[in-house]
Amino acid sequence: MILAGSQVGIVLSGMLFLLLTNPEKMIILKKEIVEAFKDNSEMTFQSEASLVYLNACVQETLRIYTPAPSAIPNLSPSGGMTVDGLYIPGNVSQQIYSSQTAFD
């Protein structure tokens, strides 16, 4: 069983790991934050939401370290669809594990 709130810790730990192992990205993020705020009192969820690079870092972390505990259910469109040359009939249920979507 996953404890409530542990997902945030997973994502933050993953983001910290990615930034520490990619110091050039940490420099870009730090520059964006330092230039956006004069002091800590200006930092709010609303003001931080406008930071483009911070948002990109969060989105990339969620892509790689998805906190979803199991497969993400998906239903193909009623008319079917083609994915990477493979036809999938309409209204077919699939499950996509987050680890399968994390890497290109």
C-alpha positions as a Markdown table, in Angstrom:
| # | Residue | x | y | z |
|---|---|---|---|---|
| 1 | Met | 0.0 | 0.0 | 0.0 |
| 2 | Ile | 1.3 | 3.5 | -0.9 |
| 3 | Leu | 1.0 | 6.1 | 1.9 |
| 4 | Ala | -0.8 | 9.3 | 1.0 |
| 5 | Gly | 1.6 | 12.0 | 0.0 |
| 6 | Ser | 4.5 | 9.6 | -0.9 |
| 7 | Gln | 4.0 | 10.4 | -4.6 |
| 8 | Val | 5.2 | 14.0 | -4.0 |
| 9 | Gly | 8.3 | 12.6 | -2.3 |
| 10 | Ile | 9.0 | 10.3 | -5.3 |
| 11 | Val | 8.7 | 13.1 | -7.8 |
| 12 | Leu | 10.8 | 15.6 | -5.8 |
| 13 | Ser | 13.5 | 13.0 | -5.2 |
| 14 | Gly | 13.5 | 12.1 | -8.9 |
| 15 | Met | 13.8 | 15.8 | -9.8 |
| 16 | Leu | 16.6 | 16.4 | -7.4 |
| 17 | Phe | 18.5 | 13.4 | -8.7 |
| 18 | Leu | 18.0 | 14.5 | -12.3 |
| 19 | Leu | 19.2 | 18.0 | -11.6 |
| 20 | Leu | 22.2 | 16.9 | -9.6 |
| 21 | Thr | 23.3 | 14.5 | -12.3 |
| 22 | Asn | 22.8 | 17.2 | -15.0 |
| 23 | Pro | 24.4 | 20.3 | -13.4 |
| 24 | Glu | 24.1 | 22.3 | -16.6 |
| 25 | Lys | 20.3 | 22.0 | -16.2 |
| 26 | Met | 20.5 | 23.0 | -12.6 |
| 27 | Ile | 22.3 | 26.2 | -13.6 |
| 28 | Ile | 19.6 | 27.1 | -16.1 |
| 29 | Leu | 16.8 | 26.4 | -13.5 |
| 30 | Lys | 18.6 | 28.4 | -10.8 |
| 31 | Lys | 19.1 | 31.3 | -13.2 |
| 32 | Glu | 15.4 | 31.3 | -14.1 |
| 33 | Ile | 14.4 | 31.3 | -10.4 |
| 34 | Val | 16.9 | 34.0 | -9.3 |
| 35 | Glu | 15.9 | 36.3 | -12.1 |
| 36 | Ala | 12.2 | 35.8 | -11.5 |
| 37 | Phe | 12.1 | 36.7 | -7.8 |
| 38 | Lys | 13.7 | 39.5 | -5.7 |
| 39 | Asp | 13.2 | 37.6 | -2.5 |
| 40 | Asn | 11.4 | 34.5 | -1.1 |
| 41 | Ser | 8.2 | 36.4 | -0.2 |
| 42 | Glu | 7.5 | 36.7 | -3.9 |
| 43 | Met | 7.5 | 33.0 | -4.4 |
| 44 | Thr | 3.9 | 31.6 | -4.6 |
| 45 | Phe | 2.3 | 28.7 | -6.5 |
| 46 | Gln | 0.8 | 31.2 | -8.9 |
| 47 | Ser | 4.1 | 33.0 | -9.6 |
| 48 | Glu | 6.1 | 29.8 | -9.9 |
| 49 | Ala | 3.6 | 28.4 | -12.4 |
| 50 | Ser | 4.8 | 31.0 | -14.9 |
| 51 | Leu | 8.4 | 29.7 | -14.9 |
| 52 | Val | 8.8 | 27.9 | -18.2 |
| 53 | Tyr | 12.0 | 26.0 | -17.4 |
| 54 | Leu | 10.8 | 24.9 | -13.9 |
| 55 | Asn | 7.6 | 23.6 | -15.5 |
| 56 | Ala | 9.6 | 21.7 | -18.1 |
| 57 | Cys | 11.7 | 20.2 | -15.3 |
| 58 | Val | 8.6 | 19.1 | -13.4 |
| 59 | Gln | 7.0 | 17.6 | -16.5 |
| 60 | Glu | 10.1 | 15.7 | -17.5 |
| 61 | Thr | 10.4 | 14.3 | -13.9 |
| 62 | Leu | 6.8 | 13.2 | -14.0 |
| 63 | Arg | 7.5 | 11.5 | -17.4 |
| 64 | Ile | 10.5 | 9.6 | -16.0 |
| 65 | Tyr | 9.4 | 9.1 | -12.4 |
| 66 | Thr | 5.7 | 8.7 | -12.8 |
| 67 | Pro | 4.2 | 8.1 | -9.3 |
| 68 | Ala | 1.3 | 6.0 | -10.7 |
| 69 | Pro | 1.4 | 2.7 | -8.8 |
| 70 | Ser | 0.1 | 0.6 | -11.7 |
| 71 | Ala | -0.9 | 0.6 | -15.3 |
| 72 | Ile | -2.7 | 3.5 | -16.7 |
| 73 | Pro | -5.9 | 2.3 | -18.4 |
| 74 | Asn | -6.7 | 3.5 | -21.9 |
| 75 | Leu | -9.4 | 2.9 | -24.4 |
| 76 | Ser | -8.8 | 3.2 | -28.2 |
| 77 | Pro | -11.1 | 5.5 | -30.1 |
| 78 | Ser | -14.3 | 4.0 | -31.5 |
| 79 | Gly | -13.0 | 4.2 | -35.1 |
| 80 | Gly | -9.7 | 2.5 | -34.3 |
| 81 | Met | -6.3 | 4.0 | -34.8 |
| 82 | Thr | -2.9 | 3.2 | -36.1 |
| 83 | Val | 0.1 | 3.5 | -33.8 |
| 84 | Asp | 3.6 | 3.1 | -35.2 |
| 85 | Gly | 2.2 | 1.1 | -38.2 |
| 86 | Leu | 0.1 | -1.2 | -36.0 |
| 87 | Tyr | -3.7 | -1.0 | -36.4 |
| 88 | Ile | -5.6 | -1.1 | -33.1 |
| 89 | Pro | -9.4 | -1.8 | -33.4 |
| 90 | Gly | -11.9 | 0.6 | -31.8 |
| 91 | Asn | -13.0 | 0.4 | -28.2 |
| 92 | Val | -10.1 | -1.9 | -27.2 |
| 93 | Ser | -8.9 | -1.6 | -23.6 |
| 94 | Gln | -5.1 | -1.4 | -23.1 |
| 95 | Gln | -3.0 | -0.8 | -20.1 |
| 96 | Ile | 0.1 | 1.2 | -20.4 |
| 97 | Tyr | 2.7 | 0.9 | -17.6 |
| 98 | Ser | 4.3 | 4.1 | -16.6 |
| 99 | Ser | 7.8 | 2.6 | -17.0 |
| 100 | Gln | 7.0 | 1.9 | -20.7 |
| 101 | Thr | 6.3 | 5.6 | -21.4 |
| 102 | Ala | 9.2 | 7.0 | -19.5 |
| 103 | Phe | 11.9 | 6.5 | -22.2 |
| 104 | Asp | 12.0 | 7.3 | -25.9 |
